[in-house]
Amino acid sequence: MLHPRPELLCDPKAHFIDLGPDFYDNRIAPERKKRNHVRQLEALRYRVTLEPAA
């Protein structure tokens, strides 16, 4: 359950900014994301070889 902050409810100048549905997906650098996925697959006992797409 979300609990609104009293400061936002009381301040008429406060504005809500929607960060978008992919905000958290884009915060992680591509190399870090790739490394994390490789580690997860290796933990499941897969051998991972990545090649850049053509």
PQR file with spaces between the fields and no chain letter, atoms N, CA, C, O and H, PARSE charges and radii, in Angstrom:
ATOM       1  N    MET     1       0.845   -1.179    0.000 -0.4000 1.5000
ATOM       2  CA   MET     1       0.000    0.000    0.000 -0.0000 2.0000
ATOM       3  C    MET     1       0.890    1.241    0.000  0.5500 1.7000
ATOM       4  O    MET     1       1.892    1.302    0.713 -0.5500 1.4000
ATOM       5  N    LEU     2       0.515    2.212   -0.796 -0.4000 1.5000
ATOM       6  CA   LEU     2       1.270    3.457   -0.865 -0.0000 2.0000
ATOM       7  C    LEU     2       0.765    4.424    0.185  0.5500 1.7000
ATOM       8  O    LEU     2      -0.437    4.544    0.421 -0.5500 1.4000
ATOM       9  H    LEU     2      -0.299    2.163   -1.375  0.4000 1.0000
ATOM      10  N    HIS     3       1.696    5.101    0.801 -0.4000 1.5000
ATOM      11  CA   HIS     3       1.352    6.113    1.792 -0.0000 2.0000
ATOM      12  C    HIS     3       1.849    7.468    1.294  0.5500 1.7000
ATOM      13  O    HIS     3       3.057    7.685    1.206 -0.5500 1.4000
ATOM      14  H    HIS     3       2.672    5.003    0.609  0.4000 1.0000
ATOM      15  N    PRO     4       0.939    8.377    0.968 -0.5600 1.5000
ATOM      16  CA   PRO     4       1.369    9.682    0.468  0.2800 2.0000
ATOM      17  C    PRO     4       2.081   10.490    1.547  0.5500 1.7000
ATOM      18  O    PRO     4       1.736   10.428    2.727 -0.5500 1.4000
ATOM      19  N    ARG     5       3.061   11.231    1.121 -0.4000 1.5000
ATOM      20  CA   ARG     5       3.819   12.067    2.045 -0.0000 2.0000
ATOM      21  C    ARG     5       2.995   13.313    2.388  0.5500 1.7000
ATOM      22  O    ARG     5       2.447   13.946    1.486 -0.5500 1.4000
ATOM      23  H    ARG     5       3.342   11.281    0.163  0.4000 1.0000
ATOM      24  N    PRO     6       2.897   13.676    3.669 -0.5600 1.5000
ATOM      25  CA   PRO     6       2.107   14.849    4.062  0.2800 2.0000
ATOM      26  C    PRO     6       2.595   16.132    3.397  0.5500 1.7000
ATOM      27  O    PRO     6       1.797   17.020    3.098 -0.5500 1.4000
ATOM      28  N    GLU     7       3.901   16.233    3.163 -0.4000 1.5000
ATOM      29  CA   GLU     7       4.426   17.466    2.540 -0.0000 2.0000
ATOM      30  C    GLU     7       3.847   17.647    1.139  0.5500 1.7000
ATOM      31  O    GLU     7       3.577   18.770    0.714 -0.5500 1.4000
ATOM      32  H    GLU     7       4.550   15.512    3.406  0.4000 1.0000
ATOM      33  N    LEU     8       3.660   16.548    0.430 -0.4000 1.5000
ATOM      34  CA   LEU     8       3.120   16.644   -0.929 -0.0000 2.0000
ATOM      35  C    LEU     8       1.635   16.969   -0.917  0.5500 1.7000
ATOM      36  O    LEU     8       1.142   17.653   -1.814 -0.5500 1.4000
ATOM      37  H    LEU     8       3.879   15.636    0.775  0.4000 1.0000
ATOM      38  N    LEU     9       0.929   16.491    0.077 -0.4000 1.5000
ATOM      39  CA   LEU     9      -0.503   16.753    0.149 -0.0000 2.0000
ATOM      40  C    LEU     9      -0.798   18.191    0.554  0.5500 1.7000
ATOM      41  O    LEU     9      -1.802   18.764    0.131 -0.5500 1.4000
ATOM      42  H    LEU     9       1.330   15.935    0.805  0.4000 1.0000
ATOM      43  N    CYS    10       0.063   18.770    1.364 -0.4000 1.5000
ATOM      44  CA   CYS    10      -0.179   20.108    1.895 -0.0000 2.0000
ATOM      45  C    CYS    10       0.366   21.217    1.004  0.5500 1.7000
ATOM      46  O    CYS    10      -0.077   22.361    1.101 -0.5500 1.4000
ATOM      47  H    CYS    10       0.879   18.304    1.708  0.4000 1.0000
ATOM      48  N    ASP    11       1.315   20.892    0.144 -0.4000 1.5000
ATOM      49  CA   ASP    11       1.962   21.909   -0.679 -0.0000 2.0000
ATOM      50  C    ASP    11       1.265   21.991   -2.038  0.5500 1.7000
ATOM      51  O    ASP    11       1.375   21.065   -2.842 -0.5500 1.4000
ATOM      52  H    ASP    11       1.675   19.963    0.065  0.4000 1.0000
ATOM      53  N    PRO    12       0.547   23.088   -2.304 -0.5600 1.5000
ATOM      54  CA   PRO    12      -0.162   23.192   -3.585  0.2800 2.0000
ATOM      55  C    PRO    12       0.780   23.338   -4.771  0.5500 1.7000
ATOM      56  O    PRO    12       0.363   23.120   -5.909 -0.5500 1.4000
ATOM      57  N    LYS    13       2.039   23.700   -4.539 -0.4000 1.5000
ATOM      58  CA   LYS    13       3.002   23.866   -5.629 -0.0000 2.0000
ATOM      59  C    LYS    13       3.719   22.561   -5.967  0.5500 1.7000
ATOM      60  O    LYS    13       4.420   22.487   -6.976 -0.5500 1.4000
ATOM      61  H    LYS    13       2.377   23.877   -3.615  0.4000 1.0000
ATOM      62  N    ALA    14       3.555   21.548   -5.150 -0.4000 1.5000
ATOM      63  CA   ALA    14       4.230   20.265   -5.391 -0.0000 2.0000
ATOM      64  C    ALA    14       3.609   19.576   -6.600  0.5500 1.7000
ATOM      65  O    ALA    14       2.388   19.547   -6.756 -0.5500 1.4000
ATOM      66  H    ALA    14       2.986   21.608   -4.330  0.4000 1.0000
ATOM      67  N    HIS    15       4.462   19.027   -7.445 -0.4000 1.5000
ATOM      68  CA   HIS    15       4.007   18.345   -8.657 -0.0000 2.0000
ATOM      69  C    HIS    15       4.507   16.912   -8.666  0.5500 1.7000
ATOM      70  O    HIS    15       5.630   16.630   -8.248 -0.5500 1.4000
ATOM      71  H    HIS    15       5.454   19.050   -7.319  0.4000 1.0000
ATOM      72  N    PHE    16       3.667   16.018   -9.145 -0.4000 1.5000
ATOM      73  CA   PHE    16       4.049   14.624   -9.318 -0.0000 2.0000
ATOM      74  C    PHE    16       4.699   14.474  -10.675  0.5500 1.7000
ATOM      75  O    PHE    16       4.153   14.932  -11.678 -0.5500 1.4000
ATOM      76  H    PHE    16       2.755   16.247   -9.484  0.4000 1.0000
ATOM      77  N    ILE    17       5.857   13.839  -10.720 -0.4000 1.5000
ATOM      78  CA   ILE    17       6.546   13.598  -11.982 -0.0000 2.0000
ATOM      79  C    ILE    17       6.576   12.100  -12.223  0.5500 1.7000
ATOM      80  O    ILE    17       7.186   11.352  -11.459 -0.5500 1.4000
ATOM      81  H    ILE    17       6.301   13.467   -9.905  0.4000 1.0000
ATOM      82  N    ASP    18       5.916   11.663  -13.290 -0.4000 1.5000
ATOM      83  CA   ASP    18       5.901   10.247  -13.634 -0.0000 2.0000
ATOM      84  C    ASP    18       7.222    9.908  -14.306  0.5500 1.7000
ATOM      85  O    ASP    18       7.564   10.488  -15.336 -0.5500 1.4000
ATOM      86  H    ASP    18       5.420   12.271  -13.911  0.4000 1.0000
ATOM      87  N    LEU    19       7.960    8.977  -13.732 -0.4000 1.5000
ATOM      88  CA   LEU    19       9.272    8.611  -14.255 -0.0000 2.0000
ATOM      89  C    LEU    19       9.188    7.614  -15.403  0.5500 1.7000
ATOM      90  O    LEU    19      10.195    7.337  -16.056 -0.5500 1.4000
ATOM      91  H    LEU    19       7.682    8.505  -12.895  0.4000 1.0000
ATOM      92  N    GLY    20       8.025    7.083  -15.650 -0.4000 1.5000
ATOM      93  CA   GLY    20       7.831    6.170  -16.767 -0.0000 2.0000
ATOM      94  C    GLY    20       7.936    4.716  -16.352  0.5500 1.7000
ATOM      95  O    GLY    20       8.523    4.396  -15.319 -0.5500 1.4000
ATOM      96  H    GLY    20       7.207    7.308  -15.120  0.4000 1.0000
ATOM      97  N    PRO    21       7.366    3.841  -17.161 -0.5600 1.5000
ATOM      98  CA   PRO    21       7.338    2.421  -16.802  0.2800 2.0000
ATOM      99  C    PRO    21       8.696    1.734  -16.849  0.5500 1.7000
ATOM     100  O    PRO    21       8.890    0.713  -16.189 -0.5500 1.4000
ATOM     101  N    ASP    22       9.638    2.272  -17.614 -0.4000 1.5000
ATOM     102  CA   ASP    22      10.942    1.629  -17.732 -0.0000 2.0000
ATOM     103  C    ASP    22      12.048    2.379  -16.985  0.5500 1.7000
ATOM     104  O    ASP    22      13.227    2.199  -17.288 -0.5500 1.4000
ATOM     105  H    ASP    22       9.481    3.101  -18.151  0.4000 1.0000
ATOM     106  N    PHE    23      11.684    3.204  -16.029 -0.4000 1.5000
ATOM     107  CA   PHE    23      12.663    4.007  -15.302 -0.0000 2.0000
ATOM     108  C    PHE    23      13.738    3.145  -14.649  0.5500 1.7000
ATOM     109  O    PHE    23      14.928    3.417  -14.804 -0.5500 1.4000
ATOM     110  H    PHE    23      10.726    3.350  -15.783  0.4000 1.0000
ATOM     111  N    TYR    24      13.331    2.114  -13.927 -0.4000 1.5000
ATOM     112  CA   TYR    24      14.303    1.282  -13.224 -0.0000 2.0000
ATOM     113  C    TYR    24      15.066    0.365  -14.173  0.5500 1.7000
ATOM     114  O    TYR    24      16.196   -0.025  -13.879 -0.5500 1.4000
ATOM     115  H    TYR    24      12.364    1.892  -13.801  0.4000 1.0000
ATOM     116  N    ASP    25      14.460    0.017  -15.307 -0.4000 1.5000
ATOM     117  CA   ASP    25      15.168   -0.800  -16.291 -0.0000 2.0000
ATOM     118  C    ASP    25      16.326   -0.038  -16.920  0.5500 1.7000
ATOM     119  O    ASP    25      17.366   -0.623  -17.219 -0.5500 1.4000
ATOM     120  H    ASP    25      13.542    0.334  -15.545  0.4000 1.0000
ATOM     121  N    ASN    26      16.153    1.245  -17.119 -0.4000 1.5000
ATOM     122  CA   ASN    26      17.179    2.042  -17.780 -0.0000 2.0000
ATOM     123  C    ASN    26      18.235    2.589  -16.822  0.5500 1.7000
ATOM     124  O    ASN    26      19.226    3.165  -17.271 -0.5500 1.4000
ATOM     125  H    ASN    26      15.308    1.721  -16.876  0.4000 1.0000
ATOM     126  N    ARG    27      18.049    2.423  -15.529 -0.4000 1.5000
ATOM     127  CA   ARG    27      19.020    2.935  -14.564 -0.0000 2.0000
ATOM     128  C    ARG    27      20.272    2.079  -14.494  0.5500 1.7000
ATOM     129  O    ARG    27      21.338    2.578  -14.133 -0.5500 1.4000
ATOM     130  H    ARG    27      17.244    1.955  -15.164  0.4000 1.0000
ATOM     131  N    ILE    28      20.164    0.800  -14.830 -0.4000 1.5000
ATOM     132  CA   ILE    28      21.307   -0.109  -14.764 -0.0000 2.0000
ATOM     133  C    ILE    28      22.048   -0.052  -16.093  0.5500 1.7000
ATOM     134  O    ILE    28      21.444   -0.179  -17.158 -0.5500 1.4000
ATOM     135  H    ILE    28      19.298    0.395  -15.123  0.4000 1.0000
ATOM     136  N    ALA    29      23.365    0.142  -16.022 -0.4000 1.5000
ATOM     137  CA   ALA    29      24.187    0.211  -17.222 -0.0000 2.0000
ATOM     138  C    ALA    29      24.111   -1.114  -17.982  0.5500 1.7000
ATOM     139  O    ALA    29      23.990   -2.170  -17.361 -0.5500 1.4000
ATOM     140  H    ALA    29      23.856    0.245  -15.157  0.4000 1.0000
ATOM     141  N    PRO    30      24.180   -1.077  -19.296 -0.5600 1.5000
ATOM     142  CA   PRO    30      24.063   -2.305  -20.089  0.2800 2.0000
ATOM     143  C    PRO    30      25.112   -3.366  -19.717  0.5500 1.7000
ATOM     144  O    PRO    30      24.787   -4.552  -19.651 -0.5500 1.4000
ATOM     145  N    GLU    31      26.345   -2.958  -19.479 -0.4000 1.5000
ATOM     146  CA   GLU    31      27.387   -3.932  -19.118 -0.0000 2.0000
ATOM     147  C    GLU    31      27.077   -4.598  -17.790  0.5500 1.7000
ATOM     148  O    GLU    31      27.265   -5.805  -17.640 -0.5500 1.4000
ATOM     149  H    GLU    31      26.609   -1.995  -19.534  0.4000 1.0000
ATOM     150  N    ARG    32      26.616   -3.841  -16.851 -0.4000 1.5000
ATOM     151  CA   ARG    32      26.271   -4.393  -15.539 -0.0000 2.0000
ATOM     152  C    ARG    32      25.098   -5.362  -15.658  0.5500 1.7000
ATOM     153  O    ARG    32      25.096   -6.433  -15.050 -0.5500 1.4000
ATOM     154  H    ARG    32      26.463   -2.860  -16.973  0.4000 1.0000
ATOM     155  N    LYS    33      24.095   -4.967  -16.457 -0.4000 1.5000
ATOM     156  CA   LYS    33      22.926   -5.823  -16.655 -0.0000 2.0000
ATOM     157  C    LYS    33      23.349   -7.140  -17.302  0.5500 1.7000
ATOM     158  O    LYS    33      22.895   -8.211  -16.898 -0.5500 1.4000
ATOM     159  H    LYS    33      24.097   -4.098  -16.951  0.4000 1.0000
ATOM     160  N    LYS    34      24.229   -7.055  -18.315 -0.4000 1.5000
ATOM     161  CA   LYS    34      24.710   -8.255  -18.991 -0.0000 2.0000
ATOM     162  C    LYS    34      25.466   -9.154  -18.009  0.5500 1.7000
ATOM     163  O    LYS    34      25.250  -10.366  -17.982 -0.5500 1.4000
ATOM     164  H    LYS    34      24.599   -6.185  -18.642  0.4000 1.0000
ATOM     165  N    ARG    35      26.337   -8.570  -17.218 -0.4000 1.5000
ATOM     166  CA   ARG    35      27.119   -9.329  -16.235 -0.0000 2.0000
ATOM     167  C    ARG    35      26.205  -10.032  -15.221  0.5500 1.7000
ATOM     168  O    ARG    35      26.446  -11.185  -14.864 -0.5500 1.4000
ATOM     169  H    ARG    35      26.513   -7.586  -17.241  0.4000 1.0000
ATOM     170  N    ASN    36      25.177   -9.347  -14.768 -0.4000 1.5000
ATOM     171  CA   ASN    36      24.245   -9.935  -13.804 -0.0000 2.0000
ATOM     172  C    ASN    36      23.492  -11.127  -14.402  0.5500 1.7000
ATOM     173  O    ASN    36      23.308  -12.148  -13.740 -0.5500 1.4000
ATOM     174  H    ASN    36      24.982   -8.410  -15.059  0.4000 1.0000
ATOM     175  N    HIS    37      23.060  -10.989  -15.654 -0.4000 1.5000
ATOM     176  CA   HIS    37      22.338  -12.090  -16.296 -0.0000 2.0000
ATOM     177  C    HIS    37      23.252  -13.292  -16.517  0.5500 1.7000
ATOM     178  O    HIS    37      22.837  -14.437  -16.334 -0.5500 1.4000
ATOM     179  H    HIS    37      23.209  -10.160  -16.192  0.4000 1.0000
ATOM     180  N    VAL    38      24.490  -13.029  -16.910 -0.4000 1.5000
ATOM     181  CA   VAL    38      25.438  -14.121  -17.117 -0.0000 2.0000
ATOM     182  C    VAL    38      25.672  -14.848  -15.801  0.5500 1.7000
ATOM     183  O    VAL    38      25.672  -16.079  -15.770 -0.5500 1.4000
ATOM     184  H    VAL    38      24.828  -12.100  -17.059  0.4000 1.0000
ATOM     185  N    ARG    39      25.870  -14.116  -14.725 -0.4000 1.5000
ATOM     186  CA   ARG    39      26.079  -14.734  -13.411 -0.0000 2.0000
ATOM     187  C    ARG    39      24.892  -15.600  -12.999  0.5500 1.7000
ATOM     188  O    ARG    39      25.066  -16.697  -12.468 -0.5500 1.4000
ATOM     189  H    ARG    39      25.870  -13.116  -14.750  0.4000 1.0000
ATOM     190  N    GLN    40      23.689  -15.096  -13.248 -0.4000 1.5000
ATOM     191  CA   GLN    40      22.497  -15.864  -12.879 -0.0000 2.0000
ATOM     192  C    GLN    40      22.421  -17.171  -13.661  0.5500 1.7000
ATOM     193  O    GLN    40      22.090  -18.215  -13.099 -0.5500 1.4000
ATOM     194  H    GLN    40      23.548  -14.205  -13.679  0.4000 1.0000
ATOM     195  N    LEU    41      22.727  -17.114  -14.951 -0.4000 1.5000
ATOM     196  CA   LEU    41      22.705  -18.328  -15.756 -0.0000 2.0000
ATOM     197  C    LEU    41      23.805  -19.298  -15.328  0.5500 1.7000
ATOM     198  O    LEU    41      23.585  -20.509  -15.286 -0.5500 1.4000
ATOM     199  H    LEU    41      22.996  -16.266  -15.407  0.4000 1.0000
ATOM     200  N    GLU    42      24.976  -18.774  -15.012 -0.4000 1.5000
ATOM     201  CA   GLU    42      26.067  -19.631  -14.552 -0.0000 2.0000
ATOM     202  C    GLU    42      25.727  -20.280  -13.210  0.5500 1.7000
ATOM     203  O    GLU    42      26.136  -21.411  -12.949 -0.5500 1.4000
ATOM     204  H    GLU    42      25.155  -17.791  -15.046  0.4000 1.0000
ATOM     205  N    ALA    43      25.000  -19.588  -12.378 -0.4000 1.5000
ATOM     206  CA   ALA    43      24.575  -20.154  -11.099 -0.0000 2.0000
ATOM     207  C    ALA    43      23.625  -21.329  -11.310  0.5500 1.7000
ATOM     208  O    ALA    43      23.523  -22.217  -10.464 -0.5500 1.4000
ATOM     209  H    ALA    43      24.668  -18.669  -12.589  0.4000 1.0000
ATOM     210  N    LEU    44      22.928  -21.324  -12.451 -0.4000 1.5000
ATOM     211  CA   LEU    44      22.040  -22.444  -12.797 -0.0000 2.0000
ATOM     212  C    LEU    44      22.799  -23.524  -13.578  0.5500 1.7000
ATOM     213  O    LEU    44      22.193  -24.435  -14.143 -0.5500 1.4000
ATOM     214  H    LEU    44      23.011  -20.603  -13.138  0.4000 1.0000
ATOM     215  N    ARG    45      24.124  -23.409  -13.601 -0.4000 1.5000
ATOM     216  CA   ARG    45      25.023  -24.378  -14.226 -0.0000 2.0000
ATOM     217  C    ARG    45      24.910  -24.371  -15.750  0.5500 1.7000
ATOM     218  O    ARG    45      24.966  -25.425  -16.383 -0.5500 1.4000
ATOM     219  H    ARG    45      24.615  -22.669  -13.143  0.4000 1.0000
ATOM     220  N    TYR    46      24.750  -23.180  -16.339 -0.4000 1.5000
ATOM     221  CA   TYR    46      24.805  -23.007  -17.791 -0.0000 2.0000
ATOM     222  C    TYR    46      26.151  -22.399  -18.150  0.5500 1.7000
ATOM     223  O    TYR    46      26.713  -21.618  -17.383 -0.5500 1.4000
ATOM     224  H    TYR    46      24.704  -22.323  -15.825  0.4000 1.0000
ATOM     225  N    ARG    47      26.658  -22.755  -19.305 -0.4000 1.5000
ATOM     226  CA   ARG    47      27.862  -22.114  -19.851 -0.0000 2.0000
ATOM     227  C    ARG    47      27.352  -21.015  -20.789  0.5500 1.7000
ATOM     228  O    ARG    47      26.530  -21.273  -21.668 -0.5500 1.4000
ATOM     229  H    ARG    47      26.201  -23.389  -19.928  0.4000 1.0000
ATOM     230  N    VAL    48      27.833  -19.821  -20.599 -0.4000 1.5000
ATOM     231  CA   VAL    48      27.302  -18.671  -21.334 -0.0000 2.0000
ATOM     232  C    VAL    48      28.370  -18.082  -22.240  0.5500 1.7000
ATOM     233  O    VAL    48      29.474  -17.776  -21.790 -0.5500 1.4000
ATOM     234  H    VAL    48      28.500  -19.611  -19.884  0.4000 1.0000
ATOM     235  N    THR    49      28.047  -17.925  -23.504 -0.4000 1.5000
ATOM     236  CA   THR    49      28.908  -17.245  -24.460 -0.0000 2.0000
ATOM     237  C    THR    49      28.059  -16.183  -25.154  0.5500 1.7000
ATOM     238  O    THR    49      27.030  -16.502  -25.752 -0.5500 1.4000
ATOM     239  H    THR    49      27.150  -18.174  -23.870  0.4000 1.0000
ATOM     240  N    LEU    50      28.476  -14.951  -25.078 -0.4000 1.5000
ATOM     241  CA   LEU    50      27.715  -13.864  -25.686 -0.0000 2.0000
ATOM     242  C    LEU    50      28.460  -13.333  -26.908  0.5500 1.7000
ATOM     243  O    LEU    50      29.680  -13.170  -26.899 -0.5500 1.4000
ATOM     244  H    LEU    50      29.312  -14.692  -24.592  0.4000 1.0000
ATOM     245  N    GLU    51      27.693  -13.072  -27.947 -0.4000 1.5000
ATOM     246  CA   GLU    51      28.232  -12.463  -29.156 -0.0000 2.0000
ATOM     247  C    GLU    51      27.367  -11.259  -29.497  0.5500 1.7000
ATOM     248  O    GLU    51      26.143  -11.321  -29.381 -0.5500 1.4000
ATOM     249  H    GLU    51      26.701  -13.204  -27.955  0.4000 1.0000
ATOM     250  N    PRO    52      27.993  -10.162  -29.918 -0.5600 1.5000
ATOM     251  CA   PRO    52      27.194   -8.987  -30.305  0.2800 2.0000
ATOM     252  C    PRO    52      26.307   -9.310  -31.511  0.5500 1.7000
ATOM     253  O    PRO    52      26.698  -10.064  -32.401 -0.5500 1.4000
ATOM     254  N    ALA    53      25.130   -8.735  -31.521 -0.4000 1.5000
ATOM     255  CA   ALA    53      24.219   -8.930  -32.650 -0.0000 2.0000
ATOM     256  C    ALA    53      24.782   -8.228  -33.872  0.5500 1.7000
ATOM     257  O    ALA    53      25.453   -7.203  -33.760 -0.5500 1.4000
ATOM     258  H    ALA    53      24.813   -8.122  -30.798  0.4000 1.0000
ATOM     259  N    ALA    54      24.507   -8.779  -35.020 -0.4000 1.5000
ATOM     260  CA   ALA    54      25.022   -8.216  -36.282 -0.0000 2.0000
ATOM     261  C    ALA    54      24.371   -6.910  -36.612  0.5500 1.7000
ATOM     262  O    ALA    54      24.687   -6.304  -37.635 -0.5500 1.4000
ATOM     263  H    ALA    54      23.961   -9.612  -35.112  0.4000 1.0000
